[in-house]
Amino acid sequence: MSVEVFFSSGLAIDLVLIFVALEVLVLAFIPRLRGSMTLLDVTSLVVPGVFLMLAIRSALTSAPYTMTAVFMTAAFASHLWDVARRRRA
C-alpha cells in the first residue's frame, strides 16, 4: 500500500482515531494519569478533535461536502460546550 492510498482511503485518520480511543480508555481506567481531570473533562477535550479528524477523513475520502460540514459544525459546537464548561468552573 502506498502512502497516497494510506491517506486517500482515510486509513491514516482511522489510525489516529484508534490511538485517541486508546488514550481515553487508559485515562478512564487509570485515574492517577488524569490528575485532577474528570472523565467529563477528558471527553470535552477530545470530542472536538475527533469531529475535526472525522471532517478531514470525509474530505480525504471524497464524501459529500455536507458530511464534512456536519463534522465541522459538530466540532465547533462541542468546542463551545467545552469552553462554556470551563468558564463555569
SVG drawing of the C-alpha trace seen along z (x, -y; Angstrom):
<svg xmlns="http://www.w3.org/2000/svg" viewBox="-25 -32 29 34">
<polyline fill="none" stroke="black" stroke-width="0.4" points="0.0,0.0 1.4,-3.4 1.4,-6.4 -1.1,-8.1 -3.6,-5.2 -3.0,-5.2 -4.2,-8.9 -6.8,-9.0 -8.6,-5.9 -8.9,-7.5 -6.8,-4.8 -4.4,-7.4 -7.2,-9.2 -8.6,-5.8 -5.3,-5.0 -5.2,-8.3 -8.8,-7.8 -7.8,-4.4 -4.9,-5.9 -7.2,-8.6 -9.7,-6.0 -7.0,-4.0 -5.8,-7.1 -9.2,-7.8 -9.6,-4.2 -6.2,-4.4 -7.3,-7.6 -10.6,-6.1 -9.1,-3.0 -6.0,-4.6 -7.4,-7.7 -4.0,-8.8 -2.9,-9.6 -5.7,-12.1 -4.5,-14.0 -7.4,-16.3 -9.3,-16.0 -12.6,-14.1 -13.7,-11.8 -16.0,-14.6 -13.1,-17.0 -11.1,-14.5 -14.1,-13.8 -14.8,-17.5 -11.2,-18.0 -11.2,-15.0 -14.6,-15.3 -13.9,-18.5 -10.7,-17.0 -12.4,-13.7 -15.0,-15.7 -12.2,-17.6 -10.5,-14.3 -13.8,-12.9 -14.2,-16.1 -10.7,-15.5 -11.4,-11.9 -14.6,-12.8 -12.8,-15.3 -9.9,-12.8 -12.4,-10.1 -14.4,-12.4 -17.5,-12.1 -20.3,-14.6 -19.4,-18.1 -22.4,-18.1 -20.8,-15.4 -17.7,-17.4 -19.7,-20.5 -21.7,-18.5 -18.5,-17.3 -17.0,-20.8 -20.2,-22.2 -20.2,-19.4 -16.5,-20.2 -17.4,-23.9 -20.4,-23.2 -18.5,-20.7 -15.7,-23.2 -18.2,-25.9 -19.6,-23.4 -16.1,-22.8 -15.3,-26.5 -18.7,-27.1 -18.0,-24.3 -14.6,-25.7 -15.9,-29.2 -18.4,-27.9 -15.7,-26.0"/>
</svg>
